[in-house]
Amino acid sequence: MPDMSRRELGAVLLAAPAVASGQGVPTGQSKQSFVVIGAGVFGAWTAYHLRLGGHNVTLLDQYGPSNSRASSGGETRIIRASYGPDEIYTRMAKRSLALWSAFFARIGHSYLERAGVLWLAKQGNAYVEQSRQTLKAVGVEFRDVSSADLARDYPQIRLEPGTIAIFEPDSGALLARESVAAVVVEFTRIGGIYRQAGVRPPQGGGRLSEIQTTDGDSLRADTFVFACGPWLGKVFPELLATRIFVTRQDVLFFGIPAGDRRFEPPAMPVWIDFSDDRGMYGFPDIGRRGFKVAFDKHGPPMDPDTANRFVTAEQSAAARDYVRDRFPVLADAPVVDSRVCQYENTANGDFIIDRHPQMDNVWIAGGGSGHGFKHGPAVGEYLVARMEGRNDPPVETRFGLSTKGTEQKRAVY
Ligand SMILES: Cc1cc2nc3c(=O)[nH]c(=O)nc-3n(C[C@H](O)[C@H](O)[C@H](O)COP(=O)(O)OP(=O)(O)OC[C@H]3O[C@@H](n4cnc5c(N)ncnc54)[C@H](O)[C@@H]3O)c2cc1C
């Protein structure tokens, strides 16, 4: 199993931005060896933080960073700070936005589209009211948008009477594939090793000395991190098969009329619609891909390896109905692209970032639950602090394995 050269990696990943030489190279002596399995957003950021800390780090992925089967493999992901009463995620989103921004500044190219995020809801909606309180407490900028403001500023959106919104001006969309690819490229530039190979589920207990790859190699390390997203239940069936719920999520892109600027930034922000119970959200036309509309409701179970990724006629019709109601100009717009991805939900939507209960030097990061992408930088930072035995950021019981149920009761949105 050869190391992947920078050139090969570049061919696998999307075009990587040029970086100024000498920036961000770890200065300390190598301390420990780590193998990180999974080059989605959680694994890539964990590996990058570890390498910045001066460790010897190898990052592995079976299909490649942000591949089409991975949960991080989509076009765009929302970065927003509103989380209703869940201040923990508002704080993490704020921290992650700062880390993403610093990272993009370092590599000299940004994959963050600060289009703003508009939360639509009925007047008095409890989640939005709780978000307002939390955003104030954490110090995240937002503004209230009245029904009259909505009608004036967003005439392309048709809303029911009594709909209001909050707007986060600093939030927006991360280009998902490109962002993860850029983290992996930068990780290799500062001395990390990336390899494309699958890893067989580790067996036994106590201290894990090595892992076996699907192409017959074995890798030794002081510590192993499994950031395997929707595959975590396959890697650790006894521990996680009943605690990670992998659900199918359909995404459609509608073509906007030629020359119509109302559906791209700055006229159109990212939007999340709590004003009815269909659970829809979407993105303005970014990268000429089309107007993205998606369902946040959990779909049926799905296998990330074997599923065919065709959007169903039923979901397509439901998206069309929604677009007809909410964005009448697009009522007959063609579907120009589509994607099927999967959420890897925990029972309530809290992440898993914890040590394996039977393997002393094995850590798990996952359970992104449909909202994990934005948090990649803070998840990596949190996990590295745990593995290095530091207390900043402090331990959060909500990320512990022992808090993870086996019955789906979504509580985090
Ligand atoms: C349609 C959709 C919309 C979403 N929208 C948002 C959003 O707007 N905002 C937001 O913040 N989040 C969003 N999310 C959630 C977010 O994308 C995920 O929580 C996040 O990407 C999960 O990252 P991960 O690194 O845990 O998993 P993944 O990205 O799936 O990465 C896991 C990696 O592990 C590798 N792997 C698995 N097993 C092995 C093995 N045995 N050996 C080697 N490699 C292995 C896989 O190949 C994969 O690349 C959305 C998700 C979906 C599907």
The ligand as a Tripos MOL2 file, in Angstrom:
@<TRIPOS>MOLECULE
LIG
   53    58     1     0     0
SMALL
NO_CHARGES

@<TRIPOS>ATOM
      1 C1        -27.8440   15.8520    2.6460 C.3       1 LIG1
      2 C2        -27.0530   16.3000    3.8480 C.ar      1 LIG1
      3 C3        -27.1090   17.6240    4.2360 C.ar      1 LIG1
      4 C4        -26.3870   18.0550    5.3380 C.ar      1 LIG1
      5 N1        -26.4290   19.3790    5.6560 N.ar      1 LIG1
      6 C5        -25.6330   19.8550    6.6290 C.ar      1 LIG1
      7 C6        -25.5460   21.2480    6.8360 C.ar      1 LIG1
      8 O1        -26.1970   22.0290    6.1340 O.2       1 LIG1
      9 N2        -24.7070   21.7050    7.7970 N.ar      1 LIG1
     10 C7        -23.9700   20.8620    8.5680 C.ar      1 LIG1
     11 O2        -23.2380   21.3450    9.4290 O.2       1 LIG1
     12 N3        -24.0260   19.5180    8.3930 N.ar      1 LIG1
     13 C8        -24.8280   19.0030    7.4330 C.ar      1 LIG1
     14 N4        -24.8900   17.6600    7.1920 N.ar      1 LIG1
     15 C9        -24.1790   16.7330    8.0870 C.3       1 LIG1
     16 C10       -22.7170   16.6210    7.7760 C.3       1 LIG1
     17 O3        -22.4810   16.6110    6.3840 O.3       1 LIG1
     18 C11       -22.1690   15.3420    8.4270 C.3       1 LIG1
     19 O4        -22.5370   15.3130    9.7980 O.3       1 LIG1
     20 C12       -20.6550   15.2860    8.3310 C.3       1 LIG1
     21 O5        -20.2330   15.5000    7.0060 O.3       1 LIG1
     22 C13       -20.1530   13.9370    8.8480 C.3       1 LIG1
     23 O6        -18.7650   13.8790    8.6500 O.3       1 LIG1
     24 P1        -17.9360   12.6010    9.0880 P.3       1 LIG1
     25 O7        -16.5180   12.9510    8.9040 O.co2     1 LIG1
     26 O8        -18.3770   12.1530   10.4390 O.co2     1 LIG1
     27 O9        -18.4180   11.4340    8.1070 O.3       1 LIG1
     28 P2        -18.0940   11.1970    6.5420 P.3       1 LIG1
     29 O10       -18.0310   12.4550    5.8070 O.co2     1 LIG1
     30 O11       -19.0720   10.1750    6.0520 O.co2     1 LIG1
     31 O12       -16.6520   10.5820    6.5390 O.3       1 LIG1
     32 C14       -16.4000    9.2760    6.9840 C.3       1 LIG1
     33 C15       -15.2950    8.6980    6.1150 C.3       1 LIG1
     34 O13       -14.8420    7.4880    6.6860 O.3       1 LIG1
     35 C16       -14.4570    6.6300    5.6380 C.3       1 LIG1
     36 N5        -14.4920    5.2670    6.1730 N.ar      1 LIG1
     37 C17       -15.5400    4.6530    6.7550 C.ar      1 LIG1
     38 N6        -15.2050    3.4110    7.1430 N.ar      1 LIG1
     39 C18       -13.9180    3.2380    6.7870 C.ar      1 LIG1
     40 C19       -13.0040    2.1500    6.8980 C.ar      1 LIG1
     41 N7        -13.3650    0.9850    7.4770 N.pl3     1 LIG1
     42 N8        -11.7590    2.3130    6.4150 N.ar      1 LIG1
     43 C20       -11.3600    3.4820    5.8330 C.ar      1 LIG1
     44 N9        -12.1940    4.5300    5.6930 N.ar      1 LIG1
     45 C21       -13.4500    4.4050    6.1660 C.ar      1 LIG1
     46 C22       -15.5060    6.8810    4.5690 C.3       1 LIG1
     47 O14       -15.0530    6.5050    3.2770 O.3       1 LIG1
     48 C23       -15.7480    8.3780    4.7060 C.3       1 LIG1
     49 O15       -14.9920    9.1350    3.7650 O.3       1 LIG1
     50 C24       -25.6020   17.1610    6.0970 C.ar      1 LIG1
     51 C25       -25.5390   15.8210    5.7080 C.ar      1 LIG1
     52 C26       -26.2510   15.3870    4.5870 C.ar      1 LIG1
     53 C27       -26.1480   13.9600    4.1720 C.3       1 LIG1
@<TRIPOS>BOND
     1     1     2 1
     2     2     3 ar
     3     2    52 ar
     4     3     4 ar
     5     4     5 ar
     6     4    50 ar
     7     5     6 ar
     8     6     7 ar
     9     6    13 1
    10     7     8 2
    11     7     9 ar
    12     9    10 ar
    13    10    11 2
    14    10    12 ar
    15    12    13 ar
    16    13    14 ar
    17    14    15 1
    18    14    50 ar
    19    15    16 1
    20    16    17 1
    21    16    18 1
    22    18    19 1
    23    18    20 1
    24    20    21 1
    25    20    22 1
    26    22    23 1
    27    23    24 1
    28    24    25 2
    29    24    26 1
    30    24    27 1
    31    27    28 1
    32    28    29 2
    33    28    30 1
    34    28    31 1
    35    31    32 1
    36    32    33 1
    37    33    34 1
    38    33    48 1
    39    34    35 1
    40    35    36 1
    41    35    46 1
    42    36    37 ar
    43    36    45 ar
    44    37    38 ar
    45    38    39 ar
    46    39    40 ar
    47    39    45 ar
    48    40    41 1
    49    40    42 ar
    50    42    43 ar
    51    43    44 ar
    52    44    45 ar
    53    46    47 1
    54    46    48 1
    55    48    49 1
    56    50    51 ar
    57    51    52 ar
    58    52    53 1
@<TRIPOS>SUBSTRUCTURE
     1 LIG1         1 GROUP 0 **** ****
